[in-house]
Amino acid sequence: MLADERAAITVEATLSPSATVEEDDTATALATFSPRTPSFLDPLAKGADDVQIETDLGDLSLDKMFYGLTQLYPTTPGARIVAE
């Protein structure tokens, strides 16, 4: 994010561990940007499938697609998950 955007844009995010066993080092997040989406995400508005970002904490893949079910909050390990 550009320095001037950091001061002007707030991010509200919910982070959950990945629901897939094979990807236990990943997480899923839902993010809302206010008052606008940062410019580095412009490719998504122009039809790109995703935007890849390298950070000191790991790589991020941002997209706006939902396939199947998306986990919205952490669950208790080993607990049965019921979709209603």
Residue pairs with C-beta under 8 A, 6 or more apart in sequence:
1 9
1 38
1 39
1 40
2 38
2 39
2 40
5 38
5 39
8 35
9 33
9 34
9 35
9 36
9 38
10 33
10 34
11 31
11 32
11 33
11 34
12 31
12 32
12 34
13 29
13 30
13 31
13 32
14 29
14 30
14 72
14 73
15 27
15 28
15 29
16 27
16 28
16 29
16 71
16 72
16 73
16 74
17 24
17 26
17 27
17 28
17 71
17 74
18 24
18 25
18 26
18 27
18 28
18 71
19 28
19 69
19 71
20 26
28 70
28 71
30 70
30 72
33 41
37 44
37 45
40 51
40 53
41 51
41 62
43 51
44 50
44 51
44 62
44 63
44 64
49 63
49 65
50 61
50 62
50 63
51 61
51 62
51 63
52 59
52 60
52 61
52 62
53 59
53 60
53 61
53 62
54 60
69 83
75 81
